[in-house]
């Protein structure tokens, strides 16, 4: 039977847990067998020149020596994030607004 997730490809999501917490991105791929998603970075950090910092969850991939890469090499790729650690941006912003409204009504944090 096919698994059903709360997110789909091309949805805008926010990472809510893990090392990439707070980062925003667009879902590039859904890995149903691993219950994971791969994101494309589109937040302010993704505009940096450093290849590693531009990725949401960087994973190091080693390249074998070949005719295209005679010395071999290292390549930073986008890693998978478990589907339970991402939330739709609309839901995230709705919850943030609800939390700030509560805080202002009670006089803020003490």
Secondary structure as a PSIPRED ss2 file (coil, helix, strand):
# PSIPRED VFORMAT (PSIPRED V4.0)

   1 X C   1.000  0.000  0.000
   2 X C   1.000  0.000  0.000
   3 X C   1.000  0.000  0.000
   4 X C   1.000  0.000  0.000
   5 X C   1.000  0.000  0.000
   6 X C   1.000  0.000  0.000
   7 X C   1.000  0.000  0.000
   8 X C   1.000  0.000  0.000
   9 X C   1.000  0.000  0.000
  10 X C   1.000  0.000  0.000
  11 X C   1.000  0.000  0.000
  12 X E   0.000  0.000  1.000
  13 X E   0.000  0.000  1.000
  14 X E   0.000  0.000  1.000
  15 X E   0.000  0.000  1.000
  16 X C   1.000  0.000  0.000
  17 X C   1.000  0.000  0.000
  18 X C   1.000  0.000  0.000
  19 X C   1.000  0.000  0.000
  20 X C   1.000  0.000  0.000
  21 X C   1.000  0.000  0.000
  22 X C   1.000  0.000  0.000
  23 X C   1.000  0.000  0.000
  24 X E   0.000  0.000  1.000
  25 X E   0.000  0.000  1.000
  26 X E   0.000  0.000  1.000
  27 X E   0.000  0.000  1.000
  28 X E   0.000  0.000  1.000
  29 X E   0.000  0.000  1.000
  30 X E   0.000  0.000  1.000
  31 X E   0.000  0.000  1.000
  32 X C   1.000  0.000  0.000
  33 X C   1.000  0.000  0.000
  34 X C   1.000  0.000  0.000
  35 X C   1.000  0.000  0.000
  36 X E   0.000  0.000  1.000
  37 X E   0.000  0.000  1.000
  38 X E   0.000  0.000  1.000
  39 X E   0.000  0.000  1.000
  40 X E   0.000  0.000  1.000
  41 X E   0.000  0.000  1.000
  42 X C   1.000  0.000  0.000
  43 X C   1.000  0.000  0.000
  44 X H   0.000  1.000  0.000
  45 X H   0.000  1.000  0.000
  46 X H   0.000  1.000  0.000
  47 X H   0.000  1.000  0.000
  48 X C   1.000  0.000  0.000
  49 X C   1.000  0.000  0.000
  50 X C   1.000  0.000  0.000
  51 X H   0.000  1.000  0.000
  52 X H   0.000  1.000  0.000
  53 X H   0.000  1.000  0.000
  54 X H   0.000  1.000  0.000
  55 X C   1.000  0.000  0.000
  56 X C   1.000  0.000  0.000
  57 X C   1.000  0.000  0.000
  58 X E   0.000  0.000  1.000
  59 X E   0.000  0.000  1.000
  60 X E   0.000  0.000  1.000
  61 X E   0.000  0.000  1.000
  62 X E   0.000  0.000  1.000
  63 X E   0.000  0.000  1.000
  64 X C   1.000  0.000  0.000
  65 X C   1.000  0.000  0.000
  66 X C   1.000  0.000  0.000
  67 X C   1.000  0.000  0.000
  68 X C   1.000  0.000  0.000
  69 X C   1.000  0.000  0.000
  70 X C   1.000  0.000  0.000
  71 X C   1.000  0.000  0.000
  72 X C   1.000  0.000  0.000
  73 X E   0.000  0.000  1.000
  74 X E   0.000  0.000  1.000
  75 X E   0.000  0.000  1.000
  76 X E   0.000  0.000  1.000
  77 X E   0.000  0.000  1.000
  78 X E   0.000  0.000  1.000
  79 X C   1.000  0.000  0.000
  80 X E   0.000  0.000  1.000
  81 X E   0.000  0.000  1.000
  82 X E   0.000  0.000  1.000
  83 X H   0.000  1.000  0.000
  84 X H   0.000  1.000  0.000
  85 X H   0.000  1.000  0.000
  86 X E   0.000  0.000  1.000
  87 X E   0.000  0.000  1.000
  88 X E   0.000  0.000  1.000
  89 X H   0.000  1.000  0.000
  90 X H   0.000  1.000  0.000
  91 X H   0.000  1.000  0.000
  92 X H   0.000  1.000  0.000
  93 X H   0.000  1.000  0.000
  94 X H   0.000  1.000  0.000
  95 X H   0.000  1.000  0.000
  96 X H   0.000  1.000  0.000
  97 X H   0.000  1.000  0.000
  98 X H   0.000  1.000  0.000
  99 X H   0.000  1.000  0.000
 100 X H   0.000  1.000  0.000
 101 X H   0.000  1.000  0.000
 102 X H   0.000  1.000  0.000
 103 X H   0.000  1.000  0.000
 104 X H   0.000  1.000  0.000
 105 X H   0.000  1.000  0.000
 106 X C   1.000  0.000  0.000
 107 X C   1.000  0.000  0.000
 108 X C   1.000  0.000  0.000
 109 X C   1.000  0.000  0.000
 110 X C   1.000  0.000  0.000
